[in-house]
Amino acid sequence: EVRRQLKLKTGDVFSRSKLRESLKGTESLYSTIGRASVDVVPKTEQVPGENTVNVTLDINEGPEVFVERINISGNVRSQDKILRREIPLHEGDLYTLQKKERARQKLVNLGYFEKVDVNTQPGSDKTKIIVNVEVTERPTGIFSLGGGFSSVDSFVGTIDLAQRNFLGRGLEVSVRLRGGGKTQQGVIGVTDPWLFDRPLSGGFDLYSNTRIFTEYRYETLGAGLRLGHPFFEYWRWSLGYRASQDRISDLSDVAALSTALLEERGTHVTSAMSGSVGRDSRDNVIAPTKGGQGALAAQFAGLGGTERYVKTSAFITQFVPIWFDHVLSGRLEGDYGFGWSDKPMPLFERFYLGGPNSIRSFKFMQISPVDDNGVRVGGTSEVLANAEYLIPLPFGLRLAGFYDVGNVYGSGTSFDLTSLKQGVGGGVRWQSPFGPIRVDYGINPNRKPGESFGAFQFSVGSPF
């Protein structure tokens, strides 16, 4: 294991920088097993009459090191306990480098701090170490009143009121109102990530949405409850319940010719349970550069209400740092659903692709099976894959190149992995105070009759 940390091999040109890297790697190796006081001393001896040098590492492993004290500074609004509960180190624990790095990662991912430094200093003796956590807080509240544009909703007016660290206790409270020519939205959400001072997140959402599609008008009013709990190092399970009333109306002249849409017209009541198991090792949830995320999820509707269906999904993402802080990332996703008790999947729960977060050469929800009248009716299964290459630039900007591929099946379209929609293109990312803003243009390289050459996408947030 120690030899694997050595950057110098027999016959290599001697380099002091590689020697320093070898020392650092060896010290890190011992730190992972609690030997933070390891002493690694290099000795170099030149062979007389030759242009060669012998390198010897004198290693004194030292005793196991335990945490004597954890000091936290810089948190003006945030209570000490919301930082301490995220740190996987406690006074008296065996100190390891992995736990130190994991502590910083978890504090960064809270989103409360502009800067997080986790350093150490010697304790009262060689078996003790002091951990110093220094943070610089950032504003966690948002109040905005304005307008904007997205490739999904066109021009919209918004009112956003959110606080991710309410009262300095880590509570997340948000209110969003959005209105435009195609959509109206109202959402109230409250989340406590440490319910009853335990690592159990709980929350609720109240929402009312209206969206006008080319074929019909869709309105939904509902409420949801959420619970989640971490397990192992990066894993988490979640449970949820949702009750909603959905209404489909104002069918267009063409949509009125569709038997599938005529059957869906009217009011639907959904009572659904959901559950998921996921793993998230991303170094930063907003702009990840390494690690990945994956989840298996299922939703069951039929606990009352009028709808009877089951939906399942699975996805995995991975982020790999390459050279010069460039990042290569990818996603694989598959979804499947079906109705039961002689009820089809409702129109508003079926699968569609296209838009800023799926296949970017098509507009939002443009990829869908169609009926005999050419009306989009949604699918019962979908597959999706994305690859993205990111190049950092100054001022929080990044260039992106991407390739998307996938399709939606069911409702008369047979499952066929050789029949896939594609998108290739590029874009710009900006890490704004309100989150990542993305501008992309995707080209359809395998255009079929009736399909556009490409699509412009503008949105907030990461694509996956």
C-alpha positions in Angstrom: 0.0 0.0 0.0 2.8 2.4 0.8 4.6 1.7 -2.5 1.4 2.7 -4.4 1.7 6.2 -2.9 5.2 6.6 -4.4 5.4 8.9 -7.4 9.1 8.0 -8.0 10.1 4.7 -9.6 13.4 3.1 -10.2 15.0 4.6 -13.2 12.9 7.8 -13.1 14.5 11.3 -13.2 14.7 12.5 -9.6 12.1 15.1 -8.8 11.7 16.9 -5.5 8.1 17.7 -6.3 7.3 14.0 -6.9 9.1 13.3 -3.6 6.8 15.8 -1.8 3.7 14.2 -3.5 4.9 10.8 -2.3 5.3 12.0 1.3 1.9 13.6 1.2 0.3 10.4 -0.2 2.0 8.3 2.5 0.8 10.6 5.3 -2.7 10.6 3.9 -2.7 6.8 3.7 -1.8 6.5 7.4 -4.4 9.2 8.3 -7.1 7.0 6.8 -6.4 4.4 9.5 -6.3 6.8 12.4 -2.5 7.4 12.4 -2.6 11.1 11.9 0.6 11.6 13.9 2.7 9.5 11.4 6.1 10.9 10.8 7.6 10.3 7.3 11.2 11.4 6.9 12.9 11.2 3.4 16.6 10.3 3.2 18.5 10.8 -0.1 22.0 9.4 -0.8 23.8 9.9 -4.0 25.7 6.9 -5.4 29.4 7.8 -5.7 30.6 8.2 -9.3 27.0 7.8 -10.7 24.2 10.1 -11.6 21.8 8.2 -9.4 20.3 8.7 -6.0 18.9 6.3 -3.4 15.7 7.4 -1.7 14.7 6.0 1.7 11.5 6.8 3.6 11.8 6.4 7.3 8.3 5.9 8.7 7.4 6.3 12.3 3.7 5.2 12.4 3.0 6.7 15.8 -0.1 6.0 17.9 -3.7 6.2 16.9 -5.1 9.7 17.1 -8.4 10.7 18.7 -10.4 13.9 18.4 -9.8 16.0 21.5 -12.0 19.0 20.6 -13.9 20.5 17.6 -13.9 24.3 17.4 -16.4 26.1 15.1 -16.1 29.7 14.1 -17.6 32.1 11.6 -21.2 31.0 12.1 -23.1 34.2 13.0 -26.7 33.3 12.1 -26.4 29.5 12.1 -26.6 27.7 15.4 -23.6 25.5 16.3 -25.8 22.4 16.5 -26.7 22.5 12.8 -23.0 22.3 11.9 -22.1 19.8 14.5 -24.8 17.4 13.5 -23.4 17.2 10.0 -19.9 16.5 11.1 -19.1 12.8 11.2 -16.5 13.4 13.9 -17.1 13.8 17.6 -14.9 14.4 20.7 -13.3 11.0 21.5 -13.7 9.5 18.0 -10.8 8.0 16.1 -9.6 10.7 13.7 -9.4 9.8 10.0 -8.7 11.8 6.9 -11.9 10.5 5.2 -14.1 11.8 8.0 -12.4 15.2 7.8 -13.0 15.4 4.1 -16.6 14.1 4.5 -17.2 16.8 7.1 -16.2 19.6 4.7 -18.3 18.0 1.9 -21.5 17.8 4.0 -21.1 21.4 5.2 -20.5 22.7 1.7 -23.6 20.8 0.5 -25.8 22.6 3.1 -25.6 25.6 0.9 -25.4 28.0 3.9 -21.7 28.9 3.6 -19.6 30.8 1.0 -16.5 29.1 2.3 -15.7 26.1 4.5 -12.3 25.2 5.8 -11.6 22.2 8.1 -8.1 22.2 9.6 -6.3 20.4 12.4 -3.8 21.2 15.0 -1.9 19.1 17.6 -3.8 18.3 20.8 -2.6 18.0 24.3 -0.5 14.9 23.4 0.5 12.8 20.4 -2.7 10.8 20.7 -5.0 13.8 20.4 -5.9 16.2 17.7 -8.0 19.4 17.6 -10.3 20.0 14.6 -11.0 23.6 13.6 -14.0 24.3 11.4 -14.1 27.9 9.9 -17.0 29.0 7.8 -18.0 32.2 6.0 -21.8 32.5 5.8 -23.7 33.5 2.7 -27.2 34.9 2.4 -29.7 32.0 2.5 -32.8 34.0 2.1 -34.3 35.0 -1.3 -37.0 37.5 -2.1 -37.4 38.3 -5.7 -40.1 40.0 -7.8 -39.6 40.1 -11.5 -40.0 38.5 -14.8 -38.1 36.2 -17.0 -38.0 33.8 -19.9 -37.6 30.0 -20.2 -37.7 27.7 -23.2 -40.5 25.8 -21.4 -42.8 28.5 -20.2 -41.8 31.5 -22.5 -42.2 34.8 -20.6 -43.3 34.6 -17.0 -43.6 36.8 -13.9 -42.4 35.4 -10.6 -42.5 36.1 -6.9 -40.1 34.0 -4.9 -39.7 34.0 -1.1 -37.4 31.4 0.3 -35.2 30.8 3.4 -33.0 27.7 3.4 -31.8 28.3 7.0 -34.9 29.7 8.7 -34.1 31.2 12.2 -30.6 29.7 11.9 -32.1 26.2 12.7 -31.7 24.7 9.2 -35.4 24.8 8.4 -36.2 25.3 4.7 -39.3 27.4 3.9 -40.3 28.6 0.4 -43.2 30.3 -1.4 -43.3 30.6 -5.1 -45.8 32.3 -7.4 -45.4 32.2 -11.2 -47.6 33.4 -13.9 -47.3 33.6 -17.7 -49.2 33.0 -20.9 -48.8 29.2 -20.7 -48.4 28.5 -17.0 -49.6 29.6 -13.5 -48.0 28.1 -10.5 -48.2 28.4 -6.7 -46.1 26.3 -4.3 -45.6 26.4 -0.5 -43.0 24.1 0.9 -41.6 23.5 4.4 -38.7 21.0 5.2 -37.0 20.2 8.5 -33.8 18.2 7.6 -33.5 17.1 11.3 -37.0 16.4 12.5 -37.1 15.9 16.3 -33.3 16.6 16.3 -32.7 13.3 14.6 -31.3 12.6 11.1 -34.9 12.3 9.8 -36.0 14.9 7.3 -39.7 15.7 7.1 -41.7 18.2 5.2 -44.9 19.1 3.3 -45.8 20.8 0.1 -49.0 22.6 -1.0 -49.4 23.4 -4.7 -51.7 24.6 -7.4 -50.5 24.5 -11.0 -52.1 25.3 -14.4 -50.4 24.6 -17.7 -51.8 25.2 -21.2 -50.6 22.7 -23.8 -51.3 22.9 -27.5 -53.8 20.0 -27.1 -55.4 20.8 -23.8 -55.5 22.6 -20.5 -54.2 20.9 -17.4 -54.9 22.0 -13.8 -53.7 20.3 -10.6 -54.3 21.1 -6.9 -52.7 18.9 -4.2 -50.6 18.3 -1.1 -47.7 16.1 -0.3 -45.9 14.7 2.8 -42.2 13.7 2.8 -39.9 11.7 5.1 -36.3 10.7 4.6 -33.4 9.1 6.5 -29.7 8.5 5.7 -28.0 5.2 6.2 -24.5 4.0 5.7 -22.2 6.7 4.3 -23.9 8.2 1.3 -27.3 6.4 1.2 -30.8 7.6 1.9 -34.3 6.2 1.9 -37.4 8.4 1.4 -41.1 7.9 1.7 -43.9 10.2 0.5 -47.7 10.5 0.2 -49.5 12.7 -2.3 -53.2 13.6 -2.7 -54.2 15.7 -5.7 -57.1 16.7 -7.9 -56.2 17.0 -11.6 -58.4 18.3 -14.4 -58.0 18.1 -18.2 -60.2 20.5 -20.2 -60.4 22.8 -23.2 -59.3 20.2 -25.8 -58.3 21.6 -29.1 -60.2 20.7 -32.3 -57.5 18.2 -33.2 -57.3 16.8 -29.6 -61.1 16.4 -29.6 -60.7 13.8 -32.3 -58.4 11.6 -30.1 -60.2 8.9 -28.2 -57.4 8.7 -25.7 -57.7 12.4 -24.8 -61.5 12.3 -24.7 -61.4 9.5 -22.2 -59.0 11.6 -20.0 -61.1 14.8 -20.1 -62.6 15.7 -16.8 -61.5 15.6 -13.1 -59.2 12.9 -11.6 -58.4 12.3 -7.9 -55.1 10.7 -7.1 -54.0 9.2 -3.7 -50.5 7.8 -4.1 -47.6 6.5 -1.9 -44.0 6.7 -3.0 -40.7 5.3 -1.9 -37.1 5.5 -3.0 -33.6 4.4 -2.1 -30.7 6.5 -3.3 -26.9 7.1 -3.0 -25.4 10.5 -3.4 -21.6 11.0 -3.3 -21.3 14.3 -5.3 -18.8 16.7 -3.9 -21.2 19.6 -4.5 -24.9 19.3 -5.2 -25.1 22.6 -7.1 -22.0 22.3 -9.3 -20.5 18.8 -8.9 -17.1 18.0 -10.2 -16.7 14.4 -8.9 -18.8 11.6 -7.4 -22.2 10.5 -8.5 -25.8 9.9 -7.7 -28.2 7.0 -8.2 -31.7 6.0 -7.1 -34.5 3.4 -7.4 -38.0 4.8 -6.9 -41.6 3.5 -7.1 -45.0 5.1 -6.8 -48.3 3.3 -6.2 -51.6 5.1 -6.7 -54.9 3.5 -5.6 -55.3 4.2 -1.9 -58.6 5.8 -2.6 -59.2 8.3 -5.4 -60.1 7.5 -9.0 -56.7 6.6 -10.4 -54.9 3.2 -10.3 -51.3 3.0 -11.6 -47.8 2.1 -10.7 -44.6 4.0 -11.8 -41.0 2.9 -11.3 -37.8 4.7 -12.2 -34.0 4.1 -11.9 -31.2 6.5 -12.7 -27.5 6.9 -12.2 -25.2 9.9 -12.7 -21.4 10.2 -12.5 -19.0 13.2 -12.6 -15.3 12.6 -13.3 -12.6 15.4 -13.1 -10.1 15.2 -15.9 -7.4 17.8 -16.6 -7.3 21.6 -16.0 -10.5 21.3 -13.9 -12.5 20.0 -16.9 -15.4 17.6 -15.9 -16.9 14.8 -17.8 -20.4 13.7 -16.6 -23.1 11.3 -17.7 -26.5 10.0 -16.8 -28.5 6.8 -17.5 -32.2 6.6 -16.7 -35.1 4.2 -17.3 -38.7 4.6 -16.3 -41.7 2.2 -16.6 -45.4 2.5 -15.5 -48.7 0.7 -16.0 -52.3 1.0 -14.9 -54.1 -1.7 -12.9 -57.7 -2.6 -12.1 -58.6 -2.1 -15.7 -57.5 1.6 -15.5 -54.9 3.1 -17.8 -52.1 5.3 -16.6 -53.6 8.9 -16.5 -52.4 11.3 -19.2 -50.6 13.6 -16.7 -48.5 10.7 -15.2 -47.3 9.3 -18.5 -43.7 9.9 -19.8 -42.5 12.5 -22.2 -39.0 13.7 -23.3 -37.6 16.9 -24.7 -36.6 20.1 -23.0 -33.6 21.4 -21.0 -33.3 18.4 -18.8 -33.6 15.5 -21.2 -33.1 15.6 -25.0 -32.1 19.2 -25.7 -32.6 19.1 -29.5 -36.4 18.9 -28.9 -38.7 21.3 -27.1 -40.4 20.5 -23.8 -42.5 17.2 -23.9 -42.2 17.1 -27.7 -41.0 13.5 -27.7 -44.1 11.3 -27.2 -46.0 8.5 -28.8 -48.9 9.8 -30.9 -52.3 8.4 -31.8 -53.9 8.0 -35.2 -54.6 11.8 -35.3 -51.1 12.8 -34.5 -51.9 13.9 -31.0 -49.2 13.3 -28.3 -50.6 10.9 -25.7 -47.5 10.1 -23.6 -45.8 6.8 -23.1 -45.6 4.1 -20.4 -41.8 3.7 -20.6 -38.8 5.7 -21.5 -35.0 5.5 -21.7 -32.6 8.4 -21.5 -28.8 8.8 -21.6 -26.8 12.1 -21.4 -23.1 12.9 -21.7 -21.7 16.4 -20.9 -18.2 17.9 -21.0 -17.6 21.1 -19.0 -14.8 23.6 -19.4 -14.4 26.2 -16.6 -14.0 29.9 -17.4 -13.4 33.0 -15.3 -16.3 34.8 -13.5 -18.2 31.6 -12.7 -18.8 30.7 -16.3 -18.4 27.2 -17.9 -18.7 26.0 -21.5 -20.5 22.7 -22.1 -20.7 20.3 -24.9 -23.3 17.5 -24.7 -24.9 14.5 -26.4 -28.4 13.2 -25.5 -30.2 10.1 -26.6 -33.4 8.4 -25.7 -37.0 7.8 -26.5 -40.5 7.2 -25.1 -42.5 4.0 -25.8 -46.0 2.6 -25.2 -49.4 3.8 -26.3 -48.9 2.2 -29.7 -45.2 2.6 -30.0 -43.2 -0.6 -29.5 -40.2 -0.7 -27.3 -37.1 -0.6 -29.6 -33.7 0.5 -28.5 -32.6 0.9 -32.1 -35.2 3.7 -32.5 -33.8 6.6 -30.5 -34.0 10.4 -30.6 -30.7 12.3 -30.4 -29.4 15.7 -29.5 -25.9 17.1 -29.8 -24.9 20.7 -29.0 -23.3 23.1 -26.6 -24.1 25.8 -24.2 -22.9 28.2 -21.4 -23.3 27.8 -17.6 -23.2 30.7 -15.1 -23.1 30.2 -11.4 -25.5 33.0 -10.5 -26.6 33.9 -6.9 -29.9 32.2 -7.7 -28.4 29.0 -8.9 -26.8 27.7 -12.1 -28.3 29.4 -15.2 -28.0 27.4 -18.4 -28.3 28.4 -22.1 -28.1 25.4 -24.5 -28.7 24.8 -28.2 -29.3 21.2 -29.3 -29.1 20.0 -32.9 -31.1 17.0 -34.1 -28.6 14.9 -36.1 -31.1 12.3 -37.3 -34.0 14.5 -38.2 -37.2 12.8 -39.3 -40.0 14.4 -41.4 -41.9 17.0 -39.3 -39.0 17.4 -36.7 -37.2 20.7 -36.2 -33.5 21.2 -36.9 -32.8 21.9 -33.2 -34.0 23.7 -30.2 -32.9 26.6 -27.9 -33.0 25.8 -24.2 -32.9 28.3 -21.3 -33.3 27.2 -17.7 -32.1 27.4 -14.1 -30.4 24.4 -12.4 -28.2 21.6 -13.5 -29.4 19.2 -16.2 -28.9 16.2 -14.0 
